[in-house]
Amino acid sequence: MNFNINEIVDYYDSEPLRYNYYDLLEFGISYTNADFMVSIGIPEIFDDFVFYRAENMKKKIIGGVKFIMVGHHALHGFSDQKPLYLLEEGDGMFTVSSLHNPPIYKLNKNLETFFLFHFMRYELYTEMKKAEIYTSQNYAHELRKLYMQYDADTMEDVEGYWSHLIEDYETGL
């Protein structure tokens, strides 16, 4: 399957937030992430994720590393919100988990890959349903292969967001 990340906007529930490229760079967002935020765009709400307007982003130092909080996520039915961070002057996208020590871990290698993973989920599901080959286990297997191809480091974290998502499909949850 070929994936055109530009098509991710078809899955957005709202118009993408508007950002100024140079303001993002000045604030410490990497060229790669700033380019994605301006050229493709990110919505304010996407699934369980909320992204902030530029004026609501905050800098934070965790374990001596500089991050920029660009949003948060909360799983349906849970009240605690987990911040979403971009590495200041870097491409990594991070979140927190009590299962990690330190509690911050890499969610994806950048914003584009984060949205690409969601896009692949939707597109693969649609294709498998259309071809009448969908089972939860087949879907999990194919999705894992795709994720490994695009961001293997993220998938190696067995306690990470994406690994748990795949595990849920494998077990039929």
Secondary structure, 3 states (H helix, E strand, C coil): CCCCHHHHHHHCCCCECCCCHHHHHHHCCCHHHHHHHHHCCCECEECCEEECCHHHCEEEEECCEEEEEEEEECCCCCCCCEEEEEECCCCCEEEECCCCCCCEEEEECCHHHHHHHHHHHHHHHHHHHHCCCCCHHHHHHHHHHHHHHHHHHHHCCCCCHHHHHHHHHHHCC
